[in-house]
Amino acid sequence: MSLKKYAVIGHPMGHTMSPFIHKRLFELSGIEAEYGVFDISPENLESQYAAVLSKLDGFNITIPHKQRIIPLLQRLDQKAKMYGSVNTVAFSENGSCGYTTDPDGFLKALEAEKISHEGRVVILGCGGVARTMAYEAALKNANLSFAVRKEDEEICKALCEEIKNTLNAEVSFCELNQIEGDIDLLVNATPIGMYPKTEAQPVEDKVLSKTKALFDAVYNPLETQLVKKAKAMGCKAVGGMSMLVWQAVVAHEIWDGSKYDKNDIDKLCLDAAAELMNK
């Protein structure tokens, strides 16, 4: 059997965790494969695309190419169409097909910890990560709302209108310091708490005291101050490294149908966090 070759394409690519995570996933599945990095600037993506393709059996796409890659592909998966974003490409007899594994990475990270994304879901922030999580919650008919900084209210209002028009779902927003009531799932989709400012947290403890479960998209450190506080209050909580690894798992499911044990993925999350610290 010939050695398979995969890679991640983006720019700049100085600190990507993709090779570490994907190489481990290939080892766990027993598939002999290489995983490399292609640093391609936006202006060179189209001209270098064919040459890269000839070397690979599949690849991942990261910033800033998640939208730029779409016109170069033959087909898009349903979710990639819905999100207008691609982070994984697979090949078949029908040519190239683009997928987005971020939504399923989010869902699998919650599922692994037995956390529901139904009920009342409050998302902190309104950027690209928040949008992905909001759509998945809205598709589950969650009681969805955002909490954002005052300066982001117009952006959030536009996102709320987009979700209402696309999914016919009810969604509201408030300022970060105005969150009230019980919360089934609190999602931090802001960078607050990320290394090196690890003592920061986006909401006060009183919000956590009324929260059943927490997902924090920040993955450096492995456990943010927010996650630690939530766990100390008896709240189920999971950090962003889990989503990062699980979205990579979904890519492997697409490429070769591999299945993975939760204990192996938990171990990989810890090892990936240690690797990140080493870098």
C-alpha positions as CSV (number, residue, x, y, z in Angstrom):
1,M,0.0,0.0,0.0
2,S,1.4,3.4,-1.0
3,L,2.0,6.0,1.6
4,K,-0.8,8.5,1.7
5,K,-0.1,12.2,1.9
6,Y,-2.1,14.9,3.5
7,A,-1.5,18.5,4.6
8,V,-2.9,21.8,5.9
9,I,-2.9,24.9,3.7
10,G,-3.0,28.4,5.1
11,H,-1.0,31.6,5.7
12,P,0.9,32.2,7.9
13,M,1.6,28.7,9.3
14,G,4.1,29.2,12.0
15,H,2.3,27.7,15.0
16,T,-0.3,25.3,13.6
17,M,-1.2,22.2,15.7
18,S,-2.6,20.3,12.7
19,P,0.5,18.1,12.0
20,F,0.8,17.0,15.6
21,I,-2.9,16.1,15.9
22,H,-3.4,14.5,12.5
23,K,-0.2,12.4,12.7
24,R,-1.4,11.0,16.0
25,L,-4.8,10.3,14.5
26,F,-3.2,8.4,11.7
27,E,-1.2,6.4,14.2
28,L,-4.3,5.6,16.2
29,S,-6.1,4.3,13.1
30,G,-3.1,2.3,11.8
31,I,-2.9,4.2,8.5
32,E,0.5,5.0,7.1
33,A,0.4,8.6,6.1
34,E,2.4,11.8,6.0
35,Y,0.9,15.1,7.1
36,G,2.7,18.3,6.0
37,V,2.2,22.1,5.9
38,F,1.8,24.3,2.8
39,D,2.2,28.0,3.6
40,I,0.5,29.7,0.6
41,S,-0.3,33.4,0.5
42,P,-3.8,34.5,-0.7
43,E,-2.5,35.9,-4.0
44,N,-0.8,32.5,-4.8
45,L,-3.6,30.1,-3.8
46,E,-5.2,29.8,-7.3
47,S,-1.9,29.5,-9.2
48,Q,-0.4,26.9,-6.7
49,Y,-3.5,24.9,-6.1
50,A,-3.1,22.4,-9.0
51,A,0.5,21.6,-8.0
52,V,-0.4,21.1,-4.4
53,L,-3.3,18.8,-5.3
54,S,-1.1,16.5,-7.4
55,K,0.9,15.7,-4.2
56,L,-2.0,15.0,-1.8
57,D,-4.8,12.5,-1.0
58,G,-6.7,15.1,1.0
59,F,-6.0,18.3,2.9
60,N,-7.2,20.8,5.5
61,I,-7.7,24.5,4.8
62,T,-7.2,27.2,7.4
63,I,-7.1,31.0,7.6
64,P,-7.3,32.9,5.3
65,H,-8.4,30.4,2.7
66,K,-11.6,28.9,4.1
67,Q,-13.8,30.9,1.7
68,R,-11.2,31.4,-1.1
69,I,-10.9,27.7,-1.7
70,I,-14.6,27.3,-2.6
71,P,-14.4,28.3,-6.3
72,L,-11.6,25.8,-6.9
73,L,-13.6,22.8,-5.7
74,Q,-16.0,20.6,-7.7
75,R,-18.6,20.1,-4.9
76,L,-19.5,21.3,-1.4
77,D,-21.0,19.3,1.4
78,Q,-24.4,20.6,2.7
79,K,-22.9,22.2,5.9
80,A,-20.0,23.8,3.9
81,K,-22.7,25.3,1.7
82,M,-24.7,26.6,4.7
83,Y,-21.6,28.1,6.4
84,G,-19.9,29.3,3.2
85,S,-16.7,27.9,4.7
86,V,-14.4,24.9,4.0
87,N,-11.7,23.4,6.2
88,T,-11.4,19.9,4.8
89,V,-11.1,18.6,1.2
90,A,-11.5,15.0,0.1
91,F,-11.2,13.4,-3.3
92,S,-13.3,10.8,-5.0
93,E,-14.2,9.7,-8.5
94,N,-16.4,12.8,-8.6
95,G,-13.5,15.1,-8.0
96,S,-12.9,17.4,-5.0
97,C,-15.4,18.0,-2.3
98,G,-15.2,20.6,0.5
99,Y,-16.4,20.1,4.0
100,T,-16.5,22.1,7.2
101,T,-15.8,20.0,10.2
102,D,-15.8,22.8,12.8
103,P,-19.6,22.4,13.6
104,D,-19.3,18.7,14.1
105,G,-16.2,19.2,16.1
106,F,-18.2,21.4,18.4
107,L,-21.0,18.9,18.7
108,K,-18.7,15.9,19.3
109,A,-16.8,17.9,22.0
110,L,-20.1,18.4,23.8
111,E,-21.3,14.8,23.2
112,A,-18.1,13.4,24.6
113,E,-18.8,15.2,27.9
114,K,-22.6,14.4,27.7
115,I,-23.4,18.1,27.4
116,S,-26.6,19.0,25.6
117,H,-26.8,22.1,23.3
118,E,-30.6,22.4,23.7
119,G,-32.6,24.5,26.2
120,R,-31.3,28.0,26.9
121,V,-28.0,28.6,25.1
122,V,-26.0,31.8,25.7
123,I,-23.1,32.5,23.4
124,L,-20.4,35.1,24.4
125,G,-19.2,36.9,21.4
126,C,-20.4,37.2,17.8
127,G,-17.5,36.4,15.6
128,G,-16.9,33.4,13.2
129,V,-16.7,30.8,16.0
130,A,-19.8,32.2,17.7
131,R,-21.7,32.0,14.3
132,T,-20.9,28.3,13.9
133,M,-22.0,27.4,17.4
134,A,-25.1,29.6,17.1
135,Y,-26.3,27.9,13.9
136,E,-25.9,24.4,15.5
137,A,-27.8,25.5,18.6
138,A,-30.6,27.1,16.5
139,L,-30.9,23.9,14.4
140,K,-31.6,22.1,17.7
141,N,-34.4,24.7,18.4
142,A,-32.4,26.1,21.4
143,N,-33.5,29.2,23.2
144,L,-30.6,31.2,21.7
145,S,-29.1,34.5,22.7
146,F,-25.8,36.3,22.5
147,A,-23.9,38.4,25.0
148,V,-21.5,40.9,23.5
149,R,-19.5,44.0,24.2
150,K,-21.3,47.3,23.6
151,E,-19.1,48.1,20.6
152,D,-20.1,44.8,18.9
153,E,-23.9,45.3,19.2
154,E,-24.4,46.3,15.5
155,I,-22.4,43.3,14.3
156,C,-24.4,41.0,16.7
157,K,-27.7,42.5,15.5
158,A,-26.8,41.7,11.9
159,L,-25.9,38.1,12.9
160,C,-29.2,37.7,14.7
161,E,-31.1,38.9,11.6
162,E,-29.1,36.4,9.5
163,I,-30.0,33.5,11.7
164,K,-33.6,34.5,11.9
165,N,-33.9,34.8,8.1
166,T,-31.9,31.6,7.3
167,L,-33.3,29.3,9.9
168,N,-36.5,31.0,10.9
169,A,-35.2,30.9,14.5
170,E,-35.7,33.3,17.4
171,V,-32.5,34.8,18.7
172,S,-31.8,37.8,21.0
173,F,-28.7,39.6,22.4
174,C,-27.6,41.7,25.4
175,E,-24.4,43.2,26.7
176,L,-22.0,40.9,28.6
177,N,-22.8,42.5,31.9
178,Q,-26.5,42.1,31.5
179,I,-26.8,38.3,31.4
180,E,-29.6,37.1,33.7
181,G,-31.5,33.9,34.5
182,D,-30.7,30.2,34.4
183,I,-28.5,28.9,31.5
184,D,-28.4,25.4,30.2
185,L,-25.3,25.9,28.1
186,L,-22.9,28.9,28.2
187,V,-20.5,29.2,25.3
188,N,-17.4,31.4,25.4
189,A,-16.6,32.3,21.8
190,T,-14.4,35.2,22.7
191,P,-10.6,35.1,23.2
192,I,-10.9,36.2,26.8
193,G,-8.9,33.9,29.1
194,M,-6.4,33.0,26.3
195,Y,-2.7,32.8,27.1
196,P,-0.9,35.0,28.2
197,K,-3.9,36.8,29.9
198,T,-5.1,33.6,31.6
199,E,-6.6,35.3,34.7
200,A,-9.2,37.1,32.7
201,Q,-12.8,35.7,32.3
202,P,-15.6,37.1,30.1
203,V,-18.4,36.9,32.7
204,E,-18.7,37.2,36.5
205,D,-19.0,34.2,38.8
206,K,-22.7,34.9,39.4
207,V,-23.4,34.0,35.8
208,L,-21.5,30.6,36.2
209,S,-23.5,29.9,39.4
210,K,-26.7,29.8,37.3
211,T,-25.1,27.7,34.5
212,K,-25.5,24.0,34.0
213,A,-22.8,23.5,31.4
214,L,-20.0,25.5,29.8
215,F,-18.0,25.2,26.6
216,D,-15.0,27.5,26.3
217,A,-13.6,27.8,22.7
218,V,-10.2,28.9,24.1
219,Y,-7.7,26.0,24.0
220,N,-4.6,27.6,25.4
221,P,-4.5,27.0,28.3
222,L,-6.2,23.6,28.3
223,E,-8.4,24.8,31.2
224,T,-9.1,28.5,31.3
225,Q,-10.0,30.4,34.5
226,L,-13.6,30.2,33.3
227,V,-13.5,26.4,33.0
228,K,-11.8,26.0,36.4
229,K,-14.4,28.2,38.1
230,A,-17.3,26.5,36.4
231,K,-16.1,23.0,37.5
232,A,-15.5,24.3,41.0
233,M,-19.2,25.3,41.1
234,G,-20.3,21.8,40.0
235,C,-20.9,22.8,36.3
236,K,-20.0,20.5,33.5
237,A,-17.2,22.3,31.5
238,V,-15.0,21.6,28.5
239,G,-12.3,23.7,26.8
240,G,-11.5,24.4,23.2
241,M,-8.8,21.8,22.7
242,S,-11.5,19.1,22.6
243,M,-13.2,20.9,19.7
244,L,-9.9,21.3,17.9
245,V,-9.1,17.6,18.2
246,W,-12.7,16.4,17.4
247,Q,-12.9,18.5,14.3
248,A,-9.7,16.8,13.1
249,V,-11.3,13.4,13.9
250,V,-14.3,14.3,11.7
251,A,-11.8,15.0,8.8
252,H,-10.4,11.5,9.2
253,E,-13.9,10.1,9.2
254,I,-14.4,11.8,5.9
255,W,-11.0,10.8,4.4
256,D,-10.9,7.1,5.4
257,G,-13.9,6.3,7.6
258,S,-11.7,5.9,10.8
259,K,-13.4,5.6,14.2
260,Y,-11.7,6.5,17.5
261,D,-12.1,5.7,21.1
262,K,-13.1,8.6,23.4
263,N,-10.2,7.7,25.9
264,D,-7.7,8.0,23.0
265,I,-9.1,11.4,22.1
266,D,-9.0,12.5,25.7
267,K,-5.3,11.5,25.9
268,L,-4.6,13.3,22.6
269,C,-6.2,16.5,23.9
270,L,-3.8,16.4,26.9
271,D,-0.8,15.6,24.7
272,A,-1.8,18.4,22.3
273,A,-2.0,20.9,25.2
274,A,1.5,19.8,26.3
275,E,2.8,20.2,22.8
276,L,1.3,23.7,22.6
277,M,3.0,24.7,25.8
278,N,6.3,23.4,24.4
279,K,6.0,25.6,21.4
